[in-house]
């Protein structure tokens, strides 16, 4: 068997692959922003010192971090319509599932970032008459985000790689685009090889950006 990549013209890529790439990028951005927002809330709950906030947040994080993502995707896609009585599209289901799932990981990152801020700065905020919420918003969280930015971006890269798992519910992502092109031209091996190269180029390039950003943050410190 010989490889033949001649069929992968721009027309084929624009017809099959770009649509999937666009959805993968959208899913990554929405799940990252939503996951960071929800994860920050969970991190603050775990650091609040109040049991009625700590326990449910810890249960949420530990439960989702102990379950494979593909299982969460399938459960949400199959069970939620049964409970609500309404069908849910694969794309919407993927967005909600990724946001909810990634929040557990972003929560641990943000918790580490918050704890990396000196306690003296927190006490200084209280000494100025700030409330807990004001201290977190104005003093702690900006520094925590800066400290954890490289780690947050690394998790985002992992999230982008994980978007390929939405094939399990039929969502049209980047990998699905290559798969459809391979089936149409009877060249599945070539399309999977090219898909692997595309994922590698995107993720490696982003990793290089994370390294440069990490060096800049170290210089600022």
C-alpha positions in Angstrom: 0.0 0.0 0.0 1.4 3.4 -1.0 0.4 6.8 0.4 -1.3 9.2 -1.9 -2.0 12.7 -0.6 -2.9 14.2 -4.0 -6.6 14.2 -3.2 -6.1 16.7 -0.3 -6.6 19.8 -2.3 -7.7 23.2 -1.0 -11.2 22.4 -2.1 -11.3 19.3 -0.1 -9.8 21.0 3.0 -12.2 23.9 2.7 -15.2 21.6 2.2 -14.5 19.1 4.9 -11.8 20.2 7.3 -12.2 23.9 8.0 -15.8 23.5 9.3 -14.5 21.0 11.9 -11.5 23.2 12.7 -13.7 26.2 13.3 -15.9 24.2 15.7 -12.9 22.8 17.6 -11.6 26.4 18.0 -15.0 27.6 19.2 -15.4 24.7 21.6 -11.9 25.4 23.0 -12.5 29.1 23.5 -16.0 28.8 25.0 -15.0 25.9 27.3 -11.8 27.7 28.4 -13.6 30.9 29.3 -16.5 29.1 30.9 -14.3 26.7 32.7 -12.1 29.4 34.1 -15.1 31.4 35.3 -16.7 28.4 37.0 -13.4 27.0 38.2 -12.6 30.3 39.9 -15.9 30.2 41.7 -15.2 26.6 42.8 -11.7 27.6 43.9 -13.0 30.5 46.0 -15.6 28.1 47.6 -12.9 25.6 48.5 -10.8 28.4 50.1 -13.7 30.1 51.8 -13.2 28.3 55.1 -16.9 27.5 55.2 -17.8 23.8 55.2 -21.1 24.3 53.4 -19.2 25.8 50.5 -16.0 23.6 50.7 -17.7 20.2 50.7 -19.9 20.5 47.6 -17.0 22.2 45.7 -14.6 19.5 46.7 -17.1 16.8 45.8 -17.6 18.4 42.3 -13.9 18.7 41.6 -12.9 15.3 42.9 -15.8 13.5 41.1 -15.2 15.0 37.7 -11.4 14.6 37.9 -11.9 10.9 38.6 -14.1 10.2 35.5 -12.9 9.9 31.9 -14.0 12.8 29.8 -15.5 10.6 27.1 -17.8 9.0 29.6 -19.0 12.4 30.8 -19.7 13.4 27.2 -21.7 10.3 26.6 -23.6 10.5 29.9 -24.6 14.1 29.3 -25.6 13.6 25.6 -27.7 10.5 26.4 -29.1 11.2 29.9 -30.0 14.9 29.8 -32.5 14.5 26.9 -34.1 11.6 28.8 -34.5 13.8 31.9 -35.7 16.9 30.1 -37.7 15.2 27.4 -36.0 17.4 24.8 -33.3 16.3 22.3 -30.0 18.2 22.6 -27.7 18.7 19.6 -24.2 17.2 19.7 -22.5 20.6 19.4 -24.4 22.2 22.3 -24.0 19.1 24.4 -20.2 19.2 23.8 -19.9 22.8 24.7 -21.8 22.4 28.0 -20.0 19.1 28.9 -16.5 20.5 28.2 -17.2 23.7 30.2 -18.5 21.7 33.2 -15.7 19.1 33.0 -12.8 21.5 32.5 -14.0 23.7 35.4 -12.8 21.0 37.7 -9.3 21.2 36.4 -9.2 25.0 36.1 -10.5 25.1 39.7 -7.3 23.4 40.9 -5.1 25.6 38.9 -6.8 28.7 40.2 -6.7 27.4 43.8 -3.0 27.0 43.5 -2.7 30.5 42.0 -4.7 32.1 44.8 -2.6 30.3 47.4 0.6 31.5 45.7 -0.3 35.1 46.6 1.3 36.2 49.8 -1.0 36.1 52.8 0.5 39.5 53.8 -1.2 41.1 50.8 -4.6 39.6 51.8 -4.1 41.0 55.3 -3.1 44.3 53.9 -6.4 44.4 51.9 -8.3 43.6 55.1 -6.4 46.4 56.9 -7.5 48.9 54.3 -11.1 48.0 55.1 -11.8 45.7 52.1 -14.2 42.9 52.3 -13.3 39.3 51.4 -14.8 39.7 47.9 -13.1 43.0 47.3 -9.7 41.6 48.4 -10.1 38.7 46.1 -11.3 40.8 43.2 -8.8 43.6 43.5 -5.7 42.1 45.1 -5.6 38.3 44.9 -7.2 37.2 41.6 -5.3 39.6 39.3 -2.0 38.2 40.7 -3.3 34.6 40.7 -4.2 34.9 37.0 -0.8 36.2 36.1 1.0 33.5 38.1 -1.1 30.7 36.6 -1.4 32.1 33.0 1.1 29.6 31.5 -0.6 26.7 33.3 -4.0 27.9 32.2 -2.8 28.0 28.6 -1.3 24.6 28.9 -4.6 23.2 30.1 -6.2 25.0 27.1 -3.9 23.1 24.8 -4.9 19.9 26.4 -8.5 20.9 26.0 -8.0 21.5 22.3 -6.6 18.0 22.0 -9.5 16.6 23.9 -12.1 18.1 21.5 -11.4 15.1 19.3 -13.4 13.0 21.7 -16.7 14.6 20.6 -16.6 12.1 17.7 -18.3 9.8 20.3 -21.6 11.8 19.9 -21.3 12.7 16.3 -20.2 16.4 16.6 -18.4 17.7 13.6 -14.9 18.7 14.9 -11.5 18.8 13.2 -10.9 15.0 13.4 -14.4 14.4 12.1 -13.7 16.6 9.1 -10.6 14.6 8.2 -12.5 11.3 8.8 -15.4 12.3 6.4 -12.8 13.4 3.8 -11.0 10.1 4.1 -14.2 8.1 3.7 -15.3 10.1 0.7 -12.0 9.6 -1.2 -11.3 6.1 0.3 -8.1 7.3 1.8 -8.6 7.0 5.6 -5.0 6.3 6.5 -3.7 9.4 4.7 -6.3 11.7 6.3 -5.6 10.4 9.8 -1.8 11.0 9.2 -2.5 14.5 8.1 -4.9 15.0 11.0 -2.1 14.0 13.4 0.3 16.4 11.8 -2.2 19.3 12.0 -2.9 18.6 15.7 0.9 18.4 16.3 1.6 21.7 14.5 -1.2 23.6 16.3 -0.4 22.3 19.8 3.4 22.5 19.4 3.1 26.2 18.2 0.9 27.0 21.2 3.3 25.3 23.5 6.1 27.5 22.2 4.0 30.6 22.9 3.4 29.3 26.4 7.2 28.9 27.0 7.8 32.5 25.8 5.0 33.8 28.0 6.4 31.9 31.0 9.8 33.5 30.5 8.3 37.0 30.3 6.4 36.4 33.5 9.5 35.2 35.3 11.3 38.4 34.2 8.4 40.5 35.5 8.7 38.7 38.9 
